[in-house]
Amino acid sequence: MKKQPRGSKSTTDWEARFHCNREPEVKVLEKAFAGIPAAARMLVVTPPLVDAAVAEIPFGAVVEAGVLRRALAASHEADHTCPVTTGIALRVVAERAYLRMQEGADSVTPFWRAIDPDSELAGKLACGREFILRMRSAESAELRNAADSR
């Protein structure tokens, strides 16, 4: 397994987790799950699917997890999106993007636009809550500066 840079919170190979050998699928629930009723059509996401959705969030915008899940469900003709797999996929997307930033990548998926800095997930990330807050603040400041220069 590939080691992460010093200071990372784990040695998980986020790149390998991102490139899982699964496809998104819609399942009909036999019983209620995570607040989703039985017989509902639930989308089970993959990291690449979540990555693509997060990449579409405009600069300076913030999308709550529930809004993201509803949009994903709608785009796959499902009633709901699994909150468990969405949370896992969001973590994979965020950790992978953060590692790529540390490696000097020119462009990464802007995960800070989709993860609440006060969430449990944010507390688990190698980048920490403060990074998410800094990135959101930097984007807001850049938008304000652009508006002021018009």
C-alpha positions as CSV (number, residue, x, y, z in Angstrom):
1,M,0.0,0.0,0.0
2,K,1.3,3.5,-0.9
3,K,2.3,5.6,2.1
4,Q,0.9,9.1,2.4
5,P,3.1,12.2,3.1
6,R,4.3,12.8,6.7
7,G,1.6,14.3,8.8
8,S,-1.3,12.5,7.1
9,K,-3.9,10.9,9.4
10,S,-3.7,7.5,7.7
11,T,-1.8,5.3,5.3
12,T,-4.9,4.6,3.1
13,D,-4.2,4.6,-0.7
14,W,-6.8,7.1,-1.6
15,E,-6.0,6.8,-5.3
16,A,-6.8,3.1,-5.3
17,R,-9.9,3.7,-3.3
18,F,-11.0,6.3,-5.9
19,H,-10.5,3.9,-8.7
20,C,-12.8,1.2,-7.3
21,N,-14.1,-1.5,-9.6
22,R,-17.7,-0.7,-9.0
23,E,-20.3,1.2,-11.0
24,P,-23.0,3.4,-9.4
25,E,-26.3,1.5,-9.1
26,V,-29.9,2.1,-8.1
27,K,-31.3,-0.5,-5.7
28,V,-34.8,-0.9,-4.5
29,L,-34.7,-1.1,-0.7
30,E,-36.3,-4.2,0.8
31,K,-36.5,-2.5,4.2
32,A,-36.0,1.1,5.5
33,F,-32.4,2.2,5.7
34,A,-30.8,5.4,7.0
35,G,-34.1,7.3,7.0
36,I,-35.0,6.0,3.5
37,P,-38.2,4.1,3.4
38,A,-38.6,0.5,2.2
39,A,-39.4,0.2,-1.6
40,A,-37.5,3.4,-2.3
41,R,-35.1,3.6,-5.2
42,M,-31.7,4.4,-3.7
43,L,-28.6,5.3,-5.6
44,V,-25.4,3.8,-4.4
45,V,-22.6,6.1,-5.5
46,T,-18.9,5.7,-6.3
47,P,-16.1,8.1,-5.7
48,P,-15.8,9.1,-9.4
49,L,-19.5,9.9,-9.6
50,V,-19.2,12.1,-6.5
51,D,-16.0,13.6,-7.8
52,A,-17.7,14.7,-11.0
53,A,-20.7,16.2,-9.1
54,V,-18.4,18.1,-6.7
55,A,-16.3,19.4,-9.6
56,E,-19.4,21.0,-11.1
57,I,-19.9,23.2,-7.9
58,P,-19.2,26.8,-9.0
59,F,-16.3,28.8,-7.6
60,G,-17.3,30.3,-4.3
61,A,-20.5,28.2,-3.9
62,V,-21.2,25.8,-1.1
63,V,-23.5,22.8,-1.5
64,E,-24.8,20.9,1.5
65,A,-24.5,17.1,1.6
66,G,-28.3,16.7,1.4
67,V,-28.5,18.9,-1.7
68,L,-25.7,17.0,-3.3
69,R,-27.4,13.7,-2.6
70,R,-30.8,14.9,-4.0
71,A,-29.1,16.1,-7.2
72,L,-27.3,12.8,-7.6
73,A,-30.5,10.8,-7.0
74,A,-32.4,12.9,-9.6
75,S,-29.7,12.5,-12.2
76,H,-30.0,8.7,-11.8
77,E,-33.8,8.5,-11.6
78,A,-33.6,7.4,-8.0
79,D,-35.7,8.6,-5.0
80,H,-32.7,9.0,-2.7
81,T,-28.9,8.6,-2.6
82,C,-27.3,6.5,0.1
83,P,-25.9,8.8,2.7
84,V,-23.4,6.2,3.9
85,T,-21.7,5.6,0.5
86,T,-21.9,9.3,-0.3
87,G,-20.0,10.1,2.9
88,I,-17.4,7.5,2.1
89,A,-17.1,8.7,-1.4
90,L,-16.8,12.3,-0.3
91,R,-14.0,11.4,2.0
92,V,-12.1,9.5,-0.8
93,V,-12.6,12.5,-3.1
94,A,-11.4,14.9,-0.5
95,E,-8.3,12.9,0.7
96,R,-7.3,12.2,-2.9
97,A,-7.6,15.9,-3.9
98,Y,-5.7,17.1,-0.9
99,L,-2.9,14.7,-1.6
100,R,-2.8,15.8,-5.2
101,M,-2.6,19.4,-4.0
102,Q,0.3,18.5,-1.7
103,E,2.0,16.9,-4.7
104,G,1.6,20.2,-6.7
105,A,-1.3,19.4,-9.0
106,D,-2.5,22.4,-11.0
107,S,-6.2,21.5,-10.5
108,V,-8.1,19.4,-8.0
109,T,-11.7,18.7,-7.2
110,P,-12.9,21.5,-4.9
111,F,-14.1,19.3,-2.1
112,W,-14.2,22.2,0.4
113,R,-17.3,23.4,-1.4
114,A,-19.2,20.2,-0.5
115,I,-18.0,19.4,3.0
116,D,-19.3,21.3,6.0
117,P,-16.3,22.3,8.1
118,D,-18.3,21.5,11.3
119,S,-19.2,18.0,10.1
120,E,-17.8,14.8,11.5
121,L,-16.3,14.1,8.1
122,A,-14.3,17.3,8.1
123,G,-12.8,16.3,11.4
124,K,-11.5,13.0,9.9
125,L,-9.8,14.6,6.9
126,A,-6.0,14.9,6.7
127,C,-6.4,18.6,5.7
128,G,-8.5,19.3,8.8
129,R,-11.4,21.7,9.3
130,E,-9.3,24.8,9.1
131,F,-8.2,24.0,5.5
132,I,-11.9,23.9,4.4
133,L,-12.5,27.2,6.2
134,R,-9.4,28.8,4.6
135,M,-10.4,27.6,1.1
136,R,-14.0,28.8,1.4
137,S,-12.7,32.2,2.8
138,A,-10.2,32.6,0.0
139,E,-12.8,31.9,-2.7
140,S,-15.2,34.4,-1.0
141,A,-12.5,37.0,-0.9
142,E,-11.6,36.5,-4.5
143,L,-15.2,36.9,-5.6
144,R,-15.6,40.1,-3.5
145,N,-12.4,41.5,-5.0
146,A,-13.6,40.7,-8.5
147,A,-16.9,42.4,-7.8
148,D,-15.3,45.4,-6.3
149,S,-13.0,45.9,-9.3
150,R,-15.9,46.0,-11.8
